[in-house]
Amino acid sequence: MDIFYTLGDDGDPDGDGGIGRLTGTTSPRDTTIQIILSLSLGIGAFLTFCVLRPRWPGLYAARKKQQKGATALPELPDTLFGWILPLWRITEQQVLASAGLDAYVFLAFFKLAMKFLAVTFFFSLVVIKPVHDAYPEDEDLPGNKTHHNSTKHGHSDMRRSINLLQSANGNHTVPFFPENLETDYLWMYVAFAYLFSAIAIYLVIAETRKVIEVRQEYLGSQTTVTDRTIRLSGIPPELRDEERLKEFIESLDIGKVENVTLCRQWGELDKAMTQRMDTLRRLEEAYVIHMGQGKVQRNLESLPIVQPPPPEPLVASTSDDEQESNGGLGANGQAHVMPYERVRPQVTLRFGRFKLQSKRVDAIDHYTEMLRQADDRVRALRDKTFTPTALAFVTMDSVASSQMATQAVLDPSPLQLIANQSPSPSDIIWPMTYLSRRRRMLRQWSITALIVLLTIFWSAIFVPVAGLLSTESIARLSPETGKFLEEHKNIKSLIVTQLPTLLASLLTVLVPYLYYYLSWYQGMIAQGDIELSAISKNFFFTFFNFFVVFTILGTASKFYQFFERFNDLSKDLRKIAYTLALSLQRLLTFYVNFIILQGVGLFPFRLLEVGSMSLYPISLMGAKTPRDYAELVQPPVFSYGFYLPTALLIFIICMVYSVLRSSWQVLLAGLLFFMLGHFTYKYQLLYAMDHSQQSTGRAWGMICDRIFVGLVFFQLTTAGQLILKQAVTRSVLMIPLIVGTVWVSVLYGRAYKPLLQFIALRSVQRGEQYRDDLEPEANGDSSGDTSTVSSNDYAPERNVWADTDGRRVNPREARHRFGPSAADEHKAGLRFVNPSLVAPLRGVWIADKIDVPSSNEHLRGEDTV
């Protein structure tokens, strides 16, 4: 454990006013305690998961059991550790075929990070660390045994920085660019900054090419209704009609239009459907109370919460023919009549002025009547013609036509007839489609302003957290506490090192929920777009508020030392830069502990799904009806916006520290983080958690943009370190690297980003040629019904990544092996229509899953189940 340590002394041997304590000198005790705590938490959680995994497959293999796309994944052994190697052997092809493009690019980032950190850790351990050991920061301080080497190597960087600060105060006269003080080892900073930047750029471009190849082949081979549909916004009033809009699109000669769904102001209908569902749930609760069957039989594969088995049905047994003729009711044809007298639930109704009068009525009869009225209202609203909006979904006859429409300018007027790729019908948030452009822009600017205010708020929150990093700050607030901590080193380590790490980790876990909530109210119409917005917002919080601001606040507790020595610190930017540069070195141990806690300590808890386990008893206590219990066994949803920003932050931290002193500690902790993270998220994405929101891999462009931001920040930090060490000539050599990185990022956006957003027409053509090759084989198969459907309804998909045995897989075989893909979307009945217009008006779900049709629908023969 003492492999993690930091060089230096925590004293003040030179009487420099505490400047020596700013260099990040800490005892190995801090990191050792963090490793012990993280290993205790992580190993305990991991062993618990290994024991519970085969016992609770309903929780830890929920996706495998419920998602057809995961049925072809290998069955993991039920032994304690036998599942690890089979999970590790699952290939990228299987990940893509089972979990989709979003999961593929998410795991690809972790692989890229592991490659980069493995290379940088090697150079840091073999070259950078030995060089820094040969040139310690305090080699020329009085009383140091290596003081005689100062003549050979020159004054140390720490002494030069101190002399620079003292010269500004008039104590000494030291030239700003003394060539005799420059040491040769500083060339290492420049060389490795160029090398590491080149490695990172190479990995980004190489992985981007691979992602583009996979994405183009994956999407170009599909002809689903989503792939052939465009989202048309900014429709002028004269074109807000399905027929006129269809004629206009076809007049552009970009293809034939199959269907047009013009969004309308369906808010009143959505509200009526919500009220109906609320009434339906109340009626189900009344039935459960009346029948005495409030519990359902416990699923032994779910969490071990004691659930007594339900009593036998109190309804008289009838034959299947009788139940069918009675519309699924009891023996007497009435759902609420029991074979013997039983107390019926009642509900209190208030009426009159100010609702002061009340009466008790039968709950079942009352809610049944309310449900009948709600059904009548829904049917009436479905027949009503609503006001059209400026948004429509236009389905073309081919993918090529839809891609040409999205990549072209359809109208010369600004903000009018803008075509974009459409999300999946199941991914659309229909209430957001009713918003006008003005209201949507107002929401976006309001949320942006709120995030600015939150940024200031988080900065204020991090002030006390940053203050905990220094016993001097604690002593200024409470001298007794500071004295106590100085006398008890272990407690001091827990307070100064572990407590800030824990608080920062909690903030990075809790704040994303707030930003994800804000993203839902920003006016975006697709859940995939909300996911991308959450990634952007949470990365801004983690990188700016946690890393940049925290680095500045991390020095705030030390600023008073400089204010005591200088009249106005703000007049000399070099002193501020000096303080911030020392802050990075001083916070090295904190970031190492943070990464260790996130990786070794918290990843096993994410594998254990502690959140679902802790919320399950609460949800169970509120569950009353079979519908409530059915909702309890749904797999938790995996949100990329919660996990990706933290991983990006840790990757940037590792880059920033890659050439600094003791960088190997950060790089080793980061390498462990991404190895454990890749393993954990691979299991959750494939077996445990649902991730229905699909953005077709567009998050990769956001990942690469933030990697370029981290590279520039790393290069600026390295240049600042050289300036503070008075190696100005070497710092100037960093300017071409910074300019080159920005230039490469611009070229990257122009050359690669369009292929991460659109589908190339050549890829579509290849997919069509492949489908034409398979069409005779598909039509010759008399065992299926594919000969009776059109090419648009039956969309063979060339998914070469599903070919795990190296041979070409027939699309029909691929669907059999890997379950229905997006290519079966149209056959599954998905279409661009508001569910409130077509959703069946289902009846109550009561004991033994008897579905009692509502409002005598079994007599009308409509909307029954």
N, C-alpha and C positions, 0 to 999 in steps of 0.2 A: 504493500500500500504506500510505502514511502517513495515509490516511483514518482508520485506527484509531489513536487516541492517547488519552492521559489527561492531564488538566490537573494542574499542581502541580509541586512541587519535591521532590526526594528528600532534601533536606538538613534541617538543624535550625537555621534562621536565628534562631529566637527563643529558643533554649536551653530548650525546654520539655521536655526529657528524652526526646525522640523521639516525642512525640505527633503531630507533623506527619507522621511517616512512616506513621502508621496510616490516613491518608486514602485510601489506594489509589493514591498517586502512583507511577507507573512510567513508564519511558521508552517511546517508541514502538517501540523495538527488540524488545521482548518479543512484541508482537502481530505485528509485521512478520515476525519469524522463524517464528512459528506459521503465518502465512499462506503463507509460502514453502514450509515443510515440508508443509503440508496440500495445497497445490496440486501439489507434486511427486508426492506419493503418489497423490492423486486423479486427476490427469490421466494419470499413467502407468498406473494400474489401469483407467481408463475406456478409454483407447486400446487396451490389451490386450484388454479385453472386446469392443470393436468389431471387432477383428481375429479373435478366436476364436469369436465368436457364430455366424457362418455356417458355420464349420468343424466345430463341435461341437454340432450341434442336439440330439444325444442328451442333452446336459447343460443347455444354455441354452434349449432349447425342449422339455424333457422332458414338461411337463404338456400342452403343445399336441399332442405326438405320442401320449401315452398316455391322456389323459382325454378321453372323448367330449364332455363338457360344454364343452370348449375348442376343439372342431373348427370352430365357427362364427366364431371370432375371425379377424380379418383376418391374412393372411400378411404378415409383416414382410419388407421387402426385404433382400437379402443384401449391400447396399452398406455402406460403412463407417459413414456417418451417416444413411442414408436411412430407417432404422427409427424414428428419434426422433419425427418428426411423425406417422406413422400410430399410434404408441403413444399419443401425447398426444391424438389425436382420438378414441380409444375412449371411448364415452359411459358414463354411470352405468348406463344400461339394459343395455349389454353386460356391464359388470362384474357386475351383479346376476344376469343370466341365466347367465353362465359361471362365476363364482366364488362366488356365494351371498351371503347376508346378512352373514356375518361379515366378509368382505372389503369389502363395501359400507360398513359402519359404520366399519371401520378406516380406509379412505381418506377417509371423510366427516370424521373427526376432523382429518386433515391439512388438508383444505380449510377447516374451521372455523378452525384455527390460522393458516392463511395469511391469511384475511380479517381476523382480529383483529390480527395483527402488521402487516399492511399499513396499517391505520388508525392504530394506535398509533405506528408508525414515522413516519408522516406528521406527526402532531402533535408527536412528539418532535423531529423534525428542524426543523420550522417554528416551534414555540413554545417547547418545553422547553429545547432546547439554547441558543437565543439568550438566554433569560432567565438561565440558569445562567452563560453567558459574561459577562453583564453584572454578575453578582454572584459573582465567584470566591471560593473558600473562604478564600484568604489575602490578601484585598484590604487588610486593615488591619494586617498584620504590619509590624513596623519594617523600614524600608529598602525597602518596596514603593512603586513609583511612583504607585500609585493610593491612597496613604494619605490624600490630601486628600479623597477622596470619602467617607470614612467618616462625616463629619459629615452629609452629605446622605442617605446610605442607612442610617446606623446602623452599629454594630459588626457584623462578619461573624459567621457562625454558628460558625466554627472558634474565634474569639477568645472568643465567649460561652461555648462549651463548655469551653474551657480555664479561663476565669475561674470557671466554675461548679465545676470540679474543684478549683481552687486555693482557692476560698472555703471548700470543705468541709474543707480542711486548715488553715484559719486564716490564709492569706496575704493574702486580700482580703475585703472585705465587699461582696458583690454580691447584691441581692435576687433571689429565685428567679423572680419574675414581673415583671421590669422592662419596662413597656409601651414605654418609649422605645427599647428595643433591638429591638423587633419590626419586621420589614421587610415591605413589601407583597407581595413576590414569593412569599412562603410561601402566599398564597392559591392559587397555582397547584397546589400539592400536593393541596389539598382538591378543587378543581374537576376536575382530571384523574383523581383517584381515583374520584369519582362518575361521570365520563364513561366511563372505561375499564371500570368495573364494570358500568355500564348496557349498554355495547356487548357485553361478554362474556355477560351474562345474556340479552340479546336474541338473540345468535347461538346460544346453547345451546338456548333454547326454540324458536327457529325451526327449527333443524336437528333437534331432537327431534321436532317435529311432522312433519317430512318423513320421518324414519326410521320413525315410527309408521305413517304412511300407507302407506309402502312395505311395511313388515313385515306389517301387517294384510291388505293386499291380496295380498301374496305368499303368506302362510300360510293365509289364509282361503279361498283358491281350491283348496286341496289336500285330498284325502281318502286320503292314504296310510295304511298300517298304523301308522306312527309317530304321525301326527296323531290317529289314533283310539284310541291306547293310553295308559293311565295307569299310573303306577308307584305301587303301593299298598304302603305300609310299615306296620309295627306291627300285623300281622295276629295276632289272638288265637289260641291253640292250637285252639279248637273250630272255627275257620274255615279251618284249614290243609289244605284239600282243594279240588280244582278245582271239583267239582260244588257243594259247599256254598257256596263263595265266589261262584260264578256266581249261585246262587239269591239270595244276600244282596244282591248289587249290583242285580239285577233287581227285587228287592222294594222298592228305594228309588225306583222309578219315574223313573229318569233315562235310561232307554234299555235296549236289548237288548245282551247280551254275546255277542260272537262267539267269543272264545277267551280262555282263562285259562292263563297259564304261571306256575306256582308254583315259585319257586326252591328248590332242594334242595341238600344238602351234597354237591356233585359234586366235591369236592376230590380224592378218590381217583381218580376217572375222569380229571380233568385231569392229575394226576401220571402216570397210565399213558400218556396221549397224549403227554406230554412225553418220557417215556422211550422210547416207540416212535419218535418223531421223531429222537431222538438215535441210536438203533440204525439207523434208516434212513439217516441221514447217514454213519455209519460203514460201512455196507454199500456205499453209493455210492462212498465213497473206495476201498474194496477193489476194486470193479469197475473204477474208473478206473485204479488201479495195474496191475491184471491186463491190461486191454485196451491199456495204453500210450497212453491218450487223455485225459490230464489237462488238456488245454487245449481251449478252444472257439475257433471262428473269431472274430477280433477284429472288433468293430463299428467301422467307420471313422468313425462319427459320435460316438463316445465319446472319452474322453481318450486322448491319443497315447502310451499305454504299450505298449511292444513286446510283442506277443503272437503267437508263431509260429502259423501255421494248423495245425489238427490233422491227423494222418495220416488216410488213408482208412480207413473202417471195416474192422476185421479180421474181422468176421463175414461169412460167405459170403452173397453177394447172393441174395435170394429175391424172389419176386413178392409183390405186395400181398395176393393171396388166401392165399398160404402163410403170410405173417406174421400175417394176421388169424386164420387157423385155429390158428396156434401161440400165439396170445395175445400177439403182439408180440415173440416170442423169435427166436433165430437160426434158421439153416436146419435144424439138428438138434433144434430144440425145446428146447434147454437154453441159458439165458442166459449161464452162466459157462464153457461149454466152447468152446475156441478151435479153429479149423481146424488148428492145429499146436500142438505142445507149447510151453508157455510157463510160466515160473516164476510160481507162484501166491503171493500175499501170505500171510503168516502172522502170527498174533497170539499173544502170551504170556499164558497163563492161570496165575494163582497160586491155590493151594489148600492145604489142610492147616492145622494150627495156626499161628497168626500169619502165615499166608500165606507160609510159608518155602519151600514146594515150588512148582515151576512146570513147565509144559510148553508146547511150541509146537504150535499147531493151525492148520488152514487157516482163513484169515480169512473168506472168502466163505461157506463152509459154516457157520462158527460164527455169524456175524451173520445169516445166513439163518434159522438155527434160532431165534436170539434174536428175530428179527422175527416168526416164526410164533408163538412163545409170547406176544409182546406183543400180536399181533392177537387171539389167543384170550382173553387177559386183558381187552382192551378190549371184546370182544363180551360177555363174561360180566358186566362191570361195567355195560354198557348195559342189560342185562336186569334189573339189580338195582334195587330200590326204595330210594331214599335218603331220609334224614330231611328233611322240609320245613322251610323257614325262614320268617321273618316278612315276606318280601318277595315280591311277585307283580307280573306285568305283565298287565293286563286290557285286552283290545281290545274297544272298543264298536262299535256298528253305524254310528255317525256321529261327525263331529268335534264337533258341538254337544253330544252326550252326554258326550264325554270332557272338554270344556271346562267343562260344568256340574259334573262330578265334581271337577275340580281346583280350582274356585273355590268349593266348598262344604265345609262341615264334615260329615263322614259319621258321626261317632260322638261321643257326649258325653264319653267318657273321654279324658283327656289322653294324647298320644303314641300313639294307637291309631287304626288305619285312616286314615292320612294319605295323601291322594291328591296326586300331583305329576305334572307332564308327563313323559312318558317320553322318553328319548333314543332315537336310532336303534338298531336291532339291531346294526349294525356298530360302533356307538360304545360299546357296553356292555363293561365289564371284568368278566367273569363271576366270576372268583375273589373279587372284592370283594362280590358279592351274597351270599356265604355268611357274611359277618361278622355277628355279632349286634350289637345296638344298643350293648351294653356295650363290646365290643371296638372298635367304630367310634368311640365317644366317647373311649375310652382312647387310641386312636391320635391323634385330633384334639388332645386336650389335651397329649399327649406332644410332638407336632410343634410346638404353640404354645409350650410351655416351651423346646423346643430353639431356636426362633426368638428367644426372649427372650435366651437365652444367646449366640446368634450376634450379636445386636444389641450386646451388651457387647463381644464379640470384635471386631466390625468397628470399634467405636469405638477400641479399642486399636490396630487396624491403621492407622486414619487418623491417629493421632498422629504417626508419623514422616513420613507424606505431608504433613500440615499443616506440620510443622516445616521441610520443604524450601522452603516459600513464603517464608521469611525467611532472609536471610544472617546476621542476628543469632543465630538459633537454631543455624545451622550453626557459626558462630564460637564459640558457647559449648561445643559438643561438640568441635570441632577448630579452634583458632585459626589454624593454618597454612592449613587449607582455606578458612576465611573470608577470610583475607588474600589468598589466591590468587584467589578469586572476585572480590574487590573490584578487583584489578588487571586482570582479564580480563573485560570487560563482556559479550562474546558468550558465553563459557563460563558466566558467571553467569546470563545469560538462559536458556540451555539447561537449567541445573540448577534454577533457582528457578521458572521458568515452564513449560518444556516437559516436564520430567521428572514433576512432580506431575500435569500434565494427562494424560500418557501412563499413569501408574499408576492414576489415577482411572478412565480409560477402560477399562483392562484389567479392573479390578474390576467395573465395570458390565456387562462382557461375560461374565466368568467366573462371578460369583456367581449370576446367574439360572439357570445349569445346576444348581447345588446346590439352589436353591429349587424348581426344576421336579422334581428327583429326590425331594425331600421331599413334594411334592404327590401323587406317585404312591402314597405309603405312608400317606396320610391317610384312606383308606377310602372315597373317592368311587367311584361305580360307573360313571361316564361320563367319557369322555375330554374332552368339552366342559366338564364341571365342573372337571376337573383344569386345563384351560387357563385358566379364569376364576380359579381359586385361585392359579395361578402368576402371573397378572397382579397380583392383590392383594398377594401376598408380595413380588414383585419391585418393585412400586411402593413398598411400605413401606421396602424396603432403599434404593432410589435416593433417595426423598424424605427420609426421616428420617435414615438413616445417612450418606448422601452430602451432602445439602443442609443439613439442620438441624444435625446433629452436626458436620459439617465446617465449617460457619460458626462454630460455637462453638470448635472446635479451631483454626480459622484464627486466632483471637485469642489462643490459649493461649501462643503464642510471644511475645506482647507483654504478657501479664499481669504479668510480672516487673517491668516498668517502673512499673506502678502500685503493686505491692507495695512497691517501693522508696520510693515517695513517700507512701503511705498505710499506716496501721497494719493496718487490716482492711478489705479491699475488700468483703467480703460484707455489711458493715453498711450499705452505701449502695447500694441497688438502682439508683439513677440512674447510678452509675458503671459498673455491669455493663451496663445498657442502653446506655450511651454506648459502651462498648467493643464490644458486639455490633453496634450500628449502624455504627460505623466499620469493623467487619469486613466487612459487606456491601459497603461502598464499596471497601475494600482488595482484596476478592476479585473485584471486577468484571472485571479483566483476566483472572483465572484462568477465570472462567465464560465469558468471550468466547472464550478460547482453547479451552476444552473444547467449546463448541458448534461452533466452526470445525473442530476436529479430527473431531468426530462427523459433521458434515455433509459438508464438502468433502473431508476426508481418508479417512473410513471408508466412506461410502456407495458409492463406486465399488468398493471391495473386497467389499462385500456383493453388489453386482451381479455381480462376478466369481466369487462363490461360492468363495472361497479355502479355506474349510473343507472343502468336498467335494473340491476338487482335491488338498488335502494329505492327506486321509484315503484317497483312492482307491488310491494305490500301496500303502498299508499293507493295505487290504482285499484288494487284488489278490494280494499275496504270500501271504495266507492262504487264497485261493480254490483249490479243488481240483476240484470237481465242477461239472457244468453248472448245478446248482441254485445253487451259490455265485456263479457268473458271472452268472446271471440276476438275482440280488439286487443285484449291483453297479450295474446300469443303472436301478434304481428312482429316481425323482425325489426330491430331498431334501424334508423336511417343513418347512413354514413354521409356526412357533410364534408366536402373537401374544403369549404371555407373555414372550418374549425382547425384542421390539422395542417394544411399546406402552408399558411403564413408562418407558423412557428418553425417549421422545417426550413423555410427560406431564410428566416432570421438567423438560425443557427449556422446555416451554410455561409451567410455573409460574415458573421462573427469569425468563423474559422478562416475565411479569406483575409479579413482585416488583420488578424493576429499571425498570419502564416509566416512572416519574416521577422517578427518582433522577438524580443528575448523571451525564452520559455514558451515559444510558440508550439512546441511539440505536445505540450500538455493539452492545449485547446484542440489541436488536430487529432490527437488520439481520442479524446472524449467525443469529438464530432464524428469520427469514423465509427465508434461504437454506437453512437446515436442513430446513424443512418442504417447501419447493419440491423440493429434491433427494430428500427422503424419499418424497414422494408419487410422484415419477417412478420411483424405484427399486423401491418396494414394489408399484407398479402392474404393473411388468413381471414381478416375481417371482410375484405372486399369479395373474396371467393366463397366463403362458407357462412359467415355469421350475420352480416349486415346488408340491408337493402340500400341501393343507390339508384333510384329510378330517375332522378334528374339527370338528363344527358345533354351535354353541350358539345358533343362530337369532337372532343379533344382540343377545344379552343383554349383551354387553360395553359397549354404548352407555350403559347406566345406570351402570356402574362408571366410565366415562370422565367423565360429567357430574358424578358425586359428587366425583371428585378435582379437577375444575375448580372446583367450589364451595369445596373445601378450599384450593386455591391462591388463590382470590379473598379468602377470609378472611385468609390469611397475608399477602397483598399489602396489604390494608387495615390490618392490625395493624402491619406494617412501616412503612407511611406514617405512621400515627399516632405510632409511636415516633420517627420522624425529626422530626416536628413538636414532640414533647415535648422532645427533645434540643436543638432550636433555640429552646426556650423559647416556642414559639407554642402555649401550652396551650389558648387559646381555640379555635384552629383544630383542634387535636387532639381537643377535645371534640366538634366537629362530625363527626368520623369515627365516633362511636358509633352514630348512627342508620344509617349505611351498613353497619356490621358487623351490627347487629341485623336490618336489612332483608335483607341477603344470607342470613343464617341462616334467616330466615322464608321467603324465596323457595325455598331449598333444601328446606325441610320441605314446602312446598306442591308443589314439583316432585315429591318422592317420593310424595306422595299422589295427585296428579293424573295423572302421566305414567308412573310406573314400572309400575303394573299392566298398562298397554298394551304395555310392553316385555317383559312376562313371559307374559301370556296372550293368547289370540285372542278378540276380541270376538264375541259371538254374532251381531251384525248383520253382521260381516264374513263369518262362516260362511254366513249366509243369502244374502248377495249372491253368494258363490261357488257355492252350490247353484242359485240362479236362473240364473246364467250357464251352469252345466253342463246345466241343463234345456233352455236355449235351443239348446245345441249337440248334445243327444242325438239329435234326429231326423236331423241331418246325419251324425252318427257312425254311426247305425244304417243309414242309407241307403247307406253306402259299402260296396259289395259286394266291393271289392278287398281289404279287410282282414278280420280275424277278430274285430273288436270287438263284433260282434253276438252272439257266443257267450260273452262274459264279462259278469259282473255289474258294476254300477256301482261296487262297491267294488274289484273287481279292475282295472277300467279307470277311472282317475281323471283325467279331463281337467283340465288346469291352466290357469288364466287368468294368464299371466305377461305383463302389459302391458309390463314392462320389457324383455322380449325383442323388442318391436316397435320396431325401429330405423328403420323407414321411415315411421312415422306411421300405419300402418293396423292394424286389428285382426287378430291372427294366430290362425288356427285351432290348437287345442292339438296336433293331430297334426302340423301344419306346424312348430309351435314345437319339438316334440321332434325333428323331422327336422333342423331348422336348428341347434339348440343341444344336441342329444344327449339321452340319458335323464336326466330330472330325478328329484327325490324322488318325483314322482307315479308313476313306474314302479317304485317300490321293491317293491311287492307282486308285480307280474308278474315281477320279476327273481328272485323266490324268497326274499327276505329275510323272515324271521319271527323272533319272539322265542323262540329256543331256543338252548340251549348248543351251540356248534359241536362240542364233544366228543361229543355224543350222535348227531350226524348226519353229521359229516365223513367222506367216503369214505376208506377205508384204502388210500391209493395206494401203488403199488410204487416201485421205485427208478427214478431218472432218470439214465440213463447216456448213452453216446455216441449221437449222432444223435437225441437225445431219445427213445430207446426206453424206454417205460414198462413195466418188467417187473412184472407183478402179484405181490403178495406172498402168500406162504403158499398157493400154488396156487389163488388166487381165480379164475383164468380157468377152472378146472374147476368151481368152485362157482357161478359166475355171479352173484356178489354183490360190491358195492362196487368194481367195476372201473372203469377210466377208459377 
